[in-house]
Amino acid sequence: MQIDYYNLIFADLKPRQKKDFLPMKKGIHPDYEEITVVLSDGTEFTTRSTMNLKEDTYRSEVDSKNHPFYTDNLKLQKKADRIDRFNKRYGKDN
């Protein structure tokens, strides 16, 4: 004898009816429009946003292709700073 656990657990739950959902209030939500996003390397894609833009284009200055966190430039920059501090502290100017 197999027990149907799904029906046993969810038997008392009734599906939501149309009257259970409340409509959104009018006039308080920002417009949700299509915009074009242009990344720093020139890559473009279209998405929807509530950003209030004068144009329909958002230009990103920083993204995962040029941000130091995602590239190894941050590690190199930290290493260069440590070397500079060492040279200042111990008087080695090269």
C-alpha positions as CSV (number, residue, x, y, z in Angstrom):
1,M,0.0,0.0,0.0
2,Q,1.5,3.3,-1.1
3,I,0.5,6.6,0.6
4,D,0.1,9.6,-1.6
5,Y,2.0,12.1,0.6
6,Y,1.4,15.0,-1.8
7,N,-2.4,14.9,-1.6
8,L,-2.1,14.2,2.2
9,I,-0.1,17.3,2.8
10,F,-1.8,19.7,0.3
11,A,-5.4,18.5,0.6
12,D,-6.6,21.4,2.7
13,L,-5.0,24.0,0.5
14,K,-7.4,25.4,-2.1
15,P,-6.1,27.0,-5.3
16,R,-6.1,30.8,-5.3
17,Q,-9.1,32.3,-6.9
18,K,-9.2,35.4,-9.0
19,K,-10.9,37.4,-6.1
20,D,-7.9,36.6,-3.8
21,F,-5.6,38.9,-5.9
22,L,-5.8,42.6,-5.3
23,P,-5.2,44.9,-8.2
24,M,-2.3,47.4,-8.1
25,K,-3.1,51.0,-7.1
26,K,-3.2,53.3,-10.1
27,G,-0.8,56.3,-10.4
28,I,1.7,55.4,-7.7
29,H,4.0,53.0,-9.6
30,P,6.8,54.3,-11.9
31,D,6.6,53.5,-15.6
32,Y,8.3,50.2,-16.6
33,E,9.7,50.8,-20.0
34,E,12.2,49.2,-22.4
35,I,15.7,50.7,-22.3
36,T,19.0,49.9,-24.0
37,V,22.0,49.3,-21.8
38,V,25.5,50.1,-23.3
39,L,28.4,48.6,-21.4
40,S,31.8,50.3,-21.3
41,D,33.2,47.9,-24.0
42,G,30.3,48.8,-26.4
43,T,28.2,45.8,-25.8
44,E,24.5,46.6,-26.0
45,F,21.4,44.8,-24.7
46,T,17.7,45.6,-24.2
47,T,15.9,45.2,-20.9
48,R,13.1,46.8,-19.0
49,S,13.6,49.3,-16.1
50,T,11.9,51.9,-14.0
51,M,14.9,54.2,-14.3
52,N,13.8,57.8,-15.1
53,L,16.0,58.5,-18.2
54,K,16.0,61.4,-20.5
55,E,17.0,59.1,-23.3
56,D,16.1,55.4,-23.6
57,T,19.8,54.5,-23.2
58,Y,21.8,53.8,-20.1
59,R,25.6,54.0,-20.4
60,S,27.5,52.0,-17.8
61,E,31.0,53.1,-16.9
62,V,31.9,50.1,-14.8
63,D,31.0,46.5,-15.4
64,S,32.4,43.0,-14.8
65,K,34.9,43.3,-17.7
66,N,36.7,46.4,-16.5
67,H,36.1,46.5,-12.7
68,P,39.2,45.7,-10.7
69,F,37.3,43.2,-8.5
70,Y,36.6,41.0,-11.4
71,T,40.0,41.4,-13.1
72,D,43.4,40.8,-11.7
73,N,44.3,44.5,-11.8
74,L,43.2,44.9,-8.2
75,K,45.8,42.3,-7.0
76,L,48.5,44.0,-9.1
77,Q,47.5,47.4,-7.8
78,K,47.7,46.2,-4.1
79,K,51.1,44.6,-4.8
80,A,52.4,47.8,-6.3
81,D,51.2,49.8,-3.3
82,R,52.9,47.5,-0.9
83,I,56.1,47.7,-2.8
84,D,55.9,51.5,-2.9
85,R,55.3,51.6,0.9
86,F,58.3,49.3,1.5
87,N,60.5,51.5,-0.6
88,K,59.4,54.7,1.2
89,R,59.9,53.1,4.6
90,Y,63.3,51.7,4.0
91,G,64.6,54.5,1.7
92,K,65.0,52.5,-1.5
93,D,64.2,54.7,-4.5
94,N,64.5,52.8,-7.8
